[in-house]
Amino acid sequence: MLDGSIAQIGATYSLVLNAVNCATGETLATAQAEAPDKNQVLGALGKVAGEIRGKLGESLTSVQKFNTPIEQATTSSLDALKAYSTGTQTRHTKGDAVAGPFFKQAFTLDPNFAMAYAVFGQIASNLGDSATGAEYTQKAYDLRDRASELEKFYIESHYYNNVLGDVEKTNQVYELWEQTYPRDAIPIHNLSVYYLQTGQYEKSLAKSQEAIRLEPDDSLSSLGLADDYLFLDRLDEAKATLNGSLAKKIDIPEFHLLLYDIAFLQNDSAAMTHELDTLSKGSPVSQALGADAQAKSEAYAGHIEKAQALFHSLADTEKEHDWKAQAANTLDALSSILGEVGDAAGARKEAVAALELGKSRYFTMGVALDLARAGDAGRAESMANETVKTYPSDTAIREYYLPLIRAEIEMDRNNPGKALEILQAASAYELVRYLVIPNERGQAYLLEHKGNEAAAEFQKLLDHRGAVGISIGGVLAHLQLGRAYAQSGDAAKARTAYQDFFALWKDADPGIPVLQQAKAEYAKLK
């Protein structure tokens, strides 16, 4: 263990760094230096760090390669470094929203602080503002020559991810980073996030378990591990992971949001109420997460008018805080729900309102998909093509969003065969959260009157409840399954699926178009 100290003697600062054998308490090596004033402390720190590495056996070549002076690589400002360090610790235990201002303070104190820009950019992305995330990640990349070798790994991987969206190059950097610094949990955690976002949940779990072994007290690693368990339908393990962190006083709003999701899937209304109450008493970000979860739960139950009011209230609050990207995402979520339940005009209206606030590429592609579903194929196609042209290297746009949008447009044109052909390009994303690909494929099969094939696709949503979560697609899957069985001639299974849907929507708003259609279809079943 490295044990450091700093003492002020008059105007001079004395720095001591000891390497201690934890088992015996024996001092293995010591390095010390003095700084004539506060402005020279970082230089002295770099000196003792390099000296003790050599004493502990690191080769001179390695020390020279990985020993760029702190003031040249990281920051020349002690106050900026302190803000950055406080932000890092805060992020471990309290999450992104609380930590963000410390990193902003760090690059305000030192406008050349590359890593402060990089971490702030990632925090913005995590909080739903990917446009701001890309902006600050680009600033970090432009300053990468001032970074250490370790910092360059962070900056370059996040540049490929947040700015270019190039998954292959991002993962290449992560893998090299992991090989070079095998005890660093960040590349391992970020690889787990990649696997999670592409529906490779078992691979993500393996990486998350390794990351949590290296960083047992890191909130993001704990959240990632719990997400993996949730999406694999291992709900008790997900809950135990989160409660274990909370017991160690590691508490971020996302923990309570995930516990709410778990309670929802376990039909534990008391736990749902508890988690919403906890979120409502937290920071504005915490309150927003709770409001979003409540709105989606109301939509899942068929309370569309109530959900719409909650989404609008949340968007208004987000705009008051000047969280335009988050408000745009909220209205886009509402647009998607209205489109799913058959309110095409309402979906288009909310999508247009969302576009007035949002500007990130993934948001734009999400809105394009909503517009395609709501019958505005021309605008959807134009938006998608322009985004692809602007971000030609973005893997998710090319391989996930674009096939979905084009398939939806082909279904709107009554070309389900073409839609199925297009969806083949996105087959690698089969189990991505909400299982959008199987849902789209199932609808194309319905248009082709291939009931058995459609039923197999919609069943996937019911077999992966953890990944589908509170998405309204989870409840509508029962209806779609009923339609598929009806097409295949299995009236008994069709009636059961319709009845399951009606049970979930037993007190739904009566005027919902898709509910009215379902009742008419059910009445015709023999």
C-alpha distance (Angstrom), angle and dihedral (degrees) to the residues before:
residue distance angle dihedral
M1 . . .
L2 3.79 . .
D3 3.80 112.1 .
G4 3.80 116.7 -172.7
S5 3.78 135.2 -174.7
I6 3.78 137.4 -177.9
A7 3.80 126.3 -162.4
Q8 3.79 131.8 -177.9
I9 3.80 115.7 -135.2
G10 3.78 107.6 -178.2
A11 3.79 105.3 -52.7
T12 3.81 92.4 -23.8
Y13 3.80 126.3 93.0
S14 3.81 119.4 -147.4
L15 3.83 117.5 -155.8
V16 3.82 123.8 -165.7
L17 3.80 126.9 -178.0
N18 3.80 120.9 -171.0
A19 3.81 128.5 -172.0
V20 3.81 107.4 -148.6
N21 3.79 131.2 -166.9
C22 3.81 101.4 -128.1
A23 3.81 93.6 -154.8
T24 3.82 96.8 53.9
G25 3.80 105.9 16.4
E26 3.81 89.0 -123.7
T27 3.79 117.1 150.1
L28 3.80 107.8 -122.8
A29 3.80 98.1 -175.7
T30 3.79 140.6 -8.5
A31 3.79 132.9 -157.1
Q32 3.78 128.2 -179.8
A33 3.76 140.3 177.5
E34 3.79 140.8 170.6
A35 3.78 130.6 -130.5
P36 3.84 118.1 -155.6
D37 3.83 91.3 -145.1
K38 3.79 142.7 -2.3
N39 3.79 93.5 -87.0
Q40 3.81 90.5 61.1
V41 3.83 96.8 51.3
L42 3.80 95.6 95.1
G43 3.80 91.2 52.5
A44 3.80 90.4 51.4
L45 3.82 90.5 48.0
G46 3.79 90.8 53.8
K47 3.80 89.8 50.2
V48 3.81 95.7 53.2
A49 3.82 91.3 43.9
G50 3.80 92.6 55.0
E51 3.80 92.2 43.6
I52 3.80 96.0 52.0
R53 3.80 92.6 46.6
G54 3.77 89.1 58.6
K55 3.81 91.8 47.1
L56 3.80 89.8 52.1
G57 3.80 91.6 56.5
E58 3.79 106.5 -94.1
S59 3.79 111.0 146.6
L60 3.79 119.7 -107.0
T61 3.81 89.8 -120.2
S62 3.80 91.6 54.9
V63 3.80 93.3 45.1
Q64 3.80 90.9 51.8
K65 3.81 93.2 46.8
F66 3.81 95.5 48.8
N67 3.79 99.9 32.9
T68 3.79 106.9 84.1
P69 3.83 104.8 158.0
I70 3.79 112.4 -96.2
E71 3.79 94.0 -124.9
Q72 3.81 90.8 53.8
A73 3.79 98.5 41.6
T74 3.79 109.5 28.1
T75 3.81 109.4 17.0
S76 3.77 140.1 -42.3
S77 3.81 91.6 -145.7
L78 3.79 118.9 88.3
D79 3.81 90.1 -163.3
A80 3.81 91.0 52.1
L81 3.80 90.4 49.8
K82 3.81 90.2 50.1
A83 3.82 91.1 51.8
Y84 3.81 89.9 47.7
S85 3.81 92.2 48.9
T86 3.81 91.6 48.2
G87 3.79 89.2 49.5
T88 3.80 91.4 50.9
Q89 3.80 93.1 51.6
T90 3.80 91.9 44.0
R91 3.79 90.8 51.1
H92 3.82 91.0 53.4
T93 3.79 93.5 54.8
K94 3.82 108.7 21.8
G95 3.80 105.7 26.3
D96 3.77 141.2 -119.7
A97 3.80 101.9 -55.6
V98 3.80 94.0 56.1
A99 3.81 94.1 41.5
G100 3.80 97.9 48.5
P101 3.83 98.0 82.4
F102 3.82 91.7 56.2
F103 3.80 92.0 58.2
K104 3.79 90.1 46.2
Q105 3.80 88.6 52.4
A106 3.82 89.4 50.1
F107 3.80 95.9 56.5
T108 3.81 90.9 40.2
L109 3.82 88.3 58.4
D110 3.80 91.2 43.9
P111 3.84 114.0 24.0
N112 3.83 88.8 -168.4
F113 3.82 95.0 57.6
A114 3.80 99.3 122.5
M115 3.81 98.0 -177.7
A116 3.80 93.0 50.2
Y117 3.82 89.0 57.1
A118 3.80 91.0 45.6
V119 3.80 96.2 52.1
F120 3.80 92.5 42.5
G121 3.80 88.5 52.2
Q122 3.79 91.9 52.8
I123 3.79 91.5 47.5
A124 3.82 90.3 53.2
S125 3.82 89.7 50.8
N126 3.80 91.6 48.9
L127 3.80 90.1 51.8
G128 3.80 92.0 54.7
D129 3.81 100.6 -96.8
S130 3.79 100.5 111.3
A131 3.82 93.4 161.9
T132 3.80 91.3 60.8
G133 3.79 88.4 41.5
A134 3.79 90.9 56.7
E135 3.82 91.5 45.9
Y136 3.80 94.8 56.0
T137 3.78 94.2 38.5
Q138 3.81 87.3 56.4
K139 3.82 89.7 51.9
A140 3.80 89.3 53.6
Y141 3.79 92.0 47.9
D142 3.80 91.0 51.7
L143 3.83 88.0 55.7
R144 3.82 96.6 42.6
D145 3.81 93.1 115.2
R146 3.81 86.7 69.4
A147 3.82 91.8 56.5
S148 3.79 132.3 93.1
E149 3.81 121.2 -113.7
L150 3.80 90.9 -97.7
E151 3.79 92.5 47.5
K152 3.81 90.8 49.6
F153 3.79 89.6 59.4
Y154 3.80 89.7 55.4
I155 3.80 94.8 44.4
E156 3.79 97.2 44.7
S157 3.81 95.7 45.3
H158 3.78 91.6 49.8
Y159 3.80 91.0 45.7
Y160 3.79 91.6 55.4
N161 3.80 89.5 46.3
N162 3.82 105.9 38.2
V163 3.80 100.1 30.9
L164 3.82 105.9 28.8
G165 3.80 100.7 20.1
D166 3.81 89.3 -142.8
V167 3.81 103.6 155.6
E168 3.81 96.1 -174.1
K169 3.81 94.7 54.2
T170 3.81 91.9 41.5
N171 3.79 92.2 54.7
Q172 3.80 92.7 45.0
V173 3.80 89.1 59.1
Y174 3.81 91.9 45.7
E175 3.80 91.5 51.7
L176 3.81 93.3 48.3
W177 3.81 89.4 45.5
E178 3.80 90.4 52.1
Q179 3.81 91.5 49.9
T180 3.81 92.9 47.8
Y181 3.81 96.4 44.0
P182 3.84 105.1 24.7
R183 3.81 92.7 172.7
D184 3.80 93.9 55.4
A185 3.80 110.1 102.3
I186 3.82 96.6 -164.0
P187 3.84 100.0 81.2
I188 3.81 90.4 42.6
H189 3.80 91.7 50.3
N190 3.79 92.1 46.5
L191 3.80 91.7 50.7
S192 3.80 87.4 52.7
V193 3.82 88.7 53.2
Y194 3.81 89.9 52.3
Y195 3.80 91.6 51.7
L196 3.81 90.6 45.9
Q197 3.80 93.2 50.8
T198 3.80 91.6 49.8
G199 3.80 94.9 48.7
Q200 3.82 96.6 -107.7
Y201 3.78 93.1 131.1
E202 3.81 100.5 164.2
K203 3.81 91.2 52.6
S204 3.79 89.8 46.3
L205 3.81 90.7 51.4
A206 3.81 92.4 53.7
K207 3.81 91.4 52.1
S208 3.81 92.8 44.7
Q209 3.78 91.4 52.3
E210 3.79 89.8 53.0
A211 3.82 92.1 46.7
I212 3.80 92.6 50.6
R213 3.82 89.7 49.2
L214 3.79 89.3 57.1
E215 3.83 95.9 39.0
P216 3.83 107.5 24.9
D217 3.80 93.0 165.8
D218 3.81 99.0 48.4
S219 3.80 114.3 114.5
L220 3.82 95.8 -151.2
S221 3.80 92.6 51.4
S222 3.81 90.5 50.1
L223 3.79 90.8 48.1
G224 3.81 91.2 49.7
L225 3.80 92.3 50.9
A226 3.81 91.6 48.6
D227 3.82 90.2 49.0
D228 3.80 90.1 53.8
Y229 3.79 92.4 51.7
L230 3.81 90.8 46.5
F231 3.80 94.5 51.0
L232 3.81 89.5 47.7
D233 3.83 88.7 53.0
R234 3.81 91.2 -115.0
L235 3.78 91.4 134.1
D236 3.80 100.1 163.6
E237 3.81 91.2 53.5
A238 3.80 90.6 48.8
K239 3.80 90.5 51.9
A240 3.81 92.4 46.1
T241 3.82 90.8 52.0
L242 3.80 92.5 53.4
N243 3.79 95.2 42.7
G244 3.81 89.6 49.7
S245 3.79 90.5 56.9
L246 3.79 92.5 45.1
A247 3.80 89.2 52.7
K248 3.82 87.6 57.9
K249 3.84 90.5 53.2
I250 3.81 91.6 -105.7
D251 3.79 101.6 137.7
I252 3.79 129.3 165.0
P253 3.84 127.8 162.0
E254 3.81 91.9 -114.5
F255 3.82 89.5 64.8
H256 3.80 90.4 62.0
L257 3.80 92.3 44.1
L258 3.80 89.6 54.6
L259 3.81 91.7 45.5
Y260 3.81 86.7 53.1
D261 3.80 90.3 52.8
I262 3.80 90.5 49.9
A263 3.80 91.7 48.9
F264 3.81 89.2 49.7
L265 3.80 91.7 53.7
Q266 3.82 90.7 46.7
N267 3.83 92.0 48.3
D268 3.81 89.5 -122.0
S269 3.80 102.1 152.0
A270 3.81 93.7 175.4
A271 3.82 91.8 56.1
M272 3.82 90.5 45.8
T273 3.80 90.3 54.0
H274 3.81 91.1 47.2
E275 3.80 93.7 52.4
L276 3.82 93.2 46.0
D277 3.79 89.0 50.6
T278 3.81 90.7 50.3
L279 3.80 91.9 49.9
S280 3.81 92.2 46.9
K281 3.82 90.7 56.8
G282 3.81 94.6 51.0
S283 3.80 135.0 78.0
P284 3.81 122.5 -47.9
V285 3.82 88.2 -95.6
S286 3.80 89.8 52.3
Q287 3.80 91.1 49.2
A288 3.80 91.0 50.1
L289 3.81 91.9 52.7
G290 3.78 90.1 51.4
A291 3.80 93.0 48.2
D292 3.80 90.9 50.1
A293 3.81 92.0 50.7
Q294 3.80 91.5 48.4
A295 3.81 92.2 50.0
K296 3.81 92.5 50.4
S297 3.81 91.1 47.6
E298 3.80 90.5 53.7
A299 3.80 90.2 50.2
Y300 3.81 90.3 49.4
A301 3.82 88.7 55.4
G302 3.81 91.3 50.7
H303 3.81 94.7 -106.4
I304 3.79 91.7 133.2
E305 3.81 97.4 158.2
K306 3.81 91.4 51.9
A307 3.80 91.3 45.1
Q308 3.79 90.7 50.3
A309 3.80 91.2 52.4
L310 3.81 91.3 48.9
F311 3.81 92.7 48.8
H312 3.82 91.4 49.6
S313 3.80 91.4 48.3
L314 3.79 90.9 49.9
A315 3.81 92.2 48.1
D316 3.82 90.1 50.8
T317 3.81 90.6 51.3
E318 3.80 91.6 48.4
K319 3.79 90.8 50.8
E320 3.81 89.9 50.7
H321 3.82 87.9 56.9
D322 3.84 88.7 46.7
W323 3.81 89.9 -115.4
K324 3.79 92.9 144.1
A325 3.80 95.7 160.9
Q326 3.80 92.0 52.0
A327 3.82 91.4 46.5
A328 3.80 89.0 51.3
N329 3.80 90.7 51.7
T330 3.81 90.3 49.7
L331 3.80 93.0 53.6
D332 3.80 90.3 44.4
A333 3.83 89.6 54.2
L334 3.80 89.2 52.3
S335 3.81 91.0 47.9
S336 3.79 90.2 53.4
I337 3.82 92.7 50.5
L338 3.81 93.3 48.5
G339 3.79 90.0 50.3
E340 3.80 91.3 50.3
V341 3.81 92.5 53.5
G342 3.80 94.1 48.0
D343 3.81 102.3 -99.8
A344 3.81 96.6 128.6
A345 3.81 95.2 165.2
G346 3.80 91.9 51.0
A347 3.80 91.0 46.9
R348 3.81 92.0 52.9
K349 3.81 91.7 47.6
E350 3.82 93.5 52.9
A351 3.80 91.8 44.0
V352 3.80 91.5 55.0
A353 3.81 90.5 48.1
A354 3.80 89.9 50.2
L355 3.81 92.0 51.4
E356 3.79 90.0 58.7
L357 3.82 88.5 64.0
G358 3.80 108.0 30.8
K359 3.77 131.4 67.7
S360 3.81 109.8 163.8
R361 3.79 119.3 116.7
Y362 3.82 98.3 -120.3
F363 3.78 91.0 47.1
T364 3.81 89.8 50.9
M365 3.80 91.8 50.7
G366 3.81 90.4 47.9
V367 3.79 91.1 53.0
A368 3.81 90.2 46.4
L369 3.81 88.6 55.6
D370 3.81 90.6 50.3
L371 3.80 91.0 49.8
A372 3.79 91.2 49.1
R373 3.81 90.0 52.6
A374 3.81 90.1 47.5
G375 3.81 92.4 55.2
D376 3.81 100.4 -100.4
A377 3.80 94.2 119.9
G378 3.80 95.9 154.8
R379 3.77 95.6 56.9
A380 3.79 92.3 40.9
E381 3.79 92.5 53.0
S382 3.79 92.8 46.8
M383 3.82 92.7 50.2
A384 3.79 92.7 47.0
N385 3.80 94.7 48.3
E386 3.81 92.4 47.9
T387 3.81 91.8 49.9
V388 3.80 92.5 49.2
K389 3.79 89.3 49.8
T390 3.81 91.4 51.2
Y391 3.83 94.5 45.9
P392 3.82 105.6 32.7
S393 3.83 93.6 159.4
D394 3.80 96.6 52.7
T395 3.79 108.3 116.1
A396 3.82 98.0 -166.1
I397 3.80 92.4 50.6
R398 3.81 94.0 50.0
E399 3.79 99.3 38.6
Y400 3.81 103.9 31.8
Y401 3.79 116.5 17.7
L402 3.80 99.3 35.9
P403 3.83 96.3 52.4
L404 3.81 89.9 47.7
I405 3.80 93.0 51.5
R406 3.79 94.3 44.8
A407 3.81 92.0 46.6
E408 3.80 90.5 51.3
I409 3.80 90.4 50.1
E410 3.81 90.9 51.1
M411 3.81 90.7 50.9
D412 3.81 89.0 50.5
R413 3.82 86.2 54.6
N414 3.81 89.7 49.1
N415 3.82 93.9 -110.9
P416 3.83 101.1 127.9
G417 3.80 93.1 157.4
K418 3.79 90.2 57.9
A419 3.81 89.8 46.4
L420 3.80 91.2 54.4
E421 3.78 90.3 49.2
I422 3.82 91.4 51.5
L423 3.82 92.3 48.3
Q424 3.81 89.9 60.2
A425 3.81 86.9 76.6
A426 3.82 89.3 62.8
S427 3.81 97.5 45.5
A428 3.82 91.3 112.5
Y429 3.82 87.5 67.5
E430 3.80 94.5 55.0
L431 3.80 97.5 129.8
V432 3.81 99.8 33.2
R433 3.81 112.0 141.6
Y434 3.82 113.5 -65.0
L435 3.85 89.3 16.8
V436 3.80 92.3 -114.1
I437 3.82 94.1 166.3
P438 3.84 96.2 58.4
N439 3.81 89.6 44.4
E440 3.80 92.0 53.1
R441 3.80 92.0 44.3
G442 3.80 90.8 50.1
Q443 3.79 91.6 53.3
A444 3.80 90.6 50.3
Y445 3.81 90.0 52.2
L446 3.82 89.4 50.8
L447 3.79 89.3 55.0
E448 3.81 88.4 51.2
H449 3.84 89.4 49.3
K450 3.79 91.5 -120.7
G451 3.79 98.0 141.0
N452 3.80 99.4 172.7
E453 3.80 92.9 51.9
A454 3.80 91.2 45.8
A455 3.82 91.8 50.1
A456 3.81 91.1 53.8
E457 3.81 90.5 54.6
F458 3.82 96.7 47.7
Q459 3.80 90.8 45.9
K460 3.82 87.8 63.2
L461 3.81 89.7 66.7
L462 3.80 90.9 53.8
D463 3.81 92.0 45.9
H464 3.83 93.1 54.5
R465 3.79 102.7 46.3
G466 3.79 93.9 153.4
A467 3.80 92.3 58.8
V468 3.82 93.3 43.4
G469 3.82 94.0 45.3
I470 3.80 118.3 159.2
S471 3.80 93.1 -14.0
I472 3.79 111.7 132.6
G473 3.79 86.3 -129.1
G474 3.80 86.9 74.2
V475 3.80 93.9 63.3
L476 3.82 94.9 37.7
A477 3.82 88.9 53.9
H478 3.82 87.5 75.2
L479 3.80 90.4 56.3
Q480 3.79 93.2 45.6
L481 3.80 89.5 49.0
G482 3.80 89.2 53.2
R483 3.80 90.4 51.9
A484 3.81 90.6 48.8
Y485 3.81 93.3 51.0
A486 3.80 90.2 46.9
Q487 3.80 89.9 54.5
S488 3.80 91.3 49.6
G489 3.79 91.2 51.9
D490 3.82 97.8 -111.4
A491 3.79 99.3 130.1
A492 3.81 94.8 171.4
K493 3.80 94.4 56.7
A494 3.80 89.8 41.2
R495 3.82 91.8 55.4
T496 3.81 91.1 48.8
A497 3.81 92.3 51.2
Y498 3.82 92.4 47.7
Q499 3.81 90.2 48.4
D500 3.81 90.7 51.0
F501 3.79 88.5 53.4
F502 3.81 93.4 47.8
A503 3.82 90.5 49.0
L504 3.80 90.9 55.4
W505 3.81 89.8 47.2
K506 3.81 96.3 39.4
D507 3.81 92.0 133.1
A508 3.80 99.4 25.9
D509 3.80 122.2 141.2
P510 3.82 103.7 -79.2
G511 3.78 96.0 -139.1
I512 3.81 98.1 61.1
P513 3.84 107.0 127.4
V514 3.80 95.6 -138.7
L515 3.83 91.5 49.8
Q516 3.79 91.8 51.1
Q517 3.80 90.0 49.3
A518 3.80 90.9 49.1
K519 3.81 92.7 52.5
A520 3.80 91.4 49.9
E521 3.81 91.4 49.0
Y522 3.79 92.6 47.5
A523 3.80 91.6 51.6
K524 3.82 89.5 57.8
L525 3.81 94.9 52.5
K526 3.81 113.4 111.2
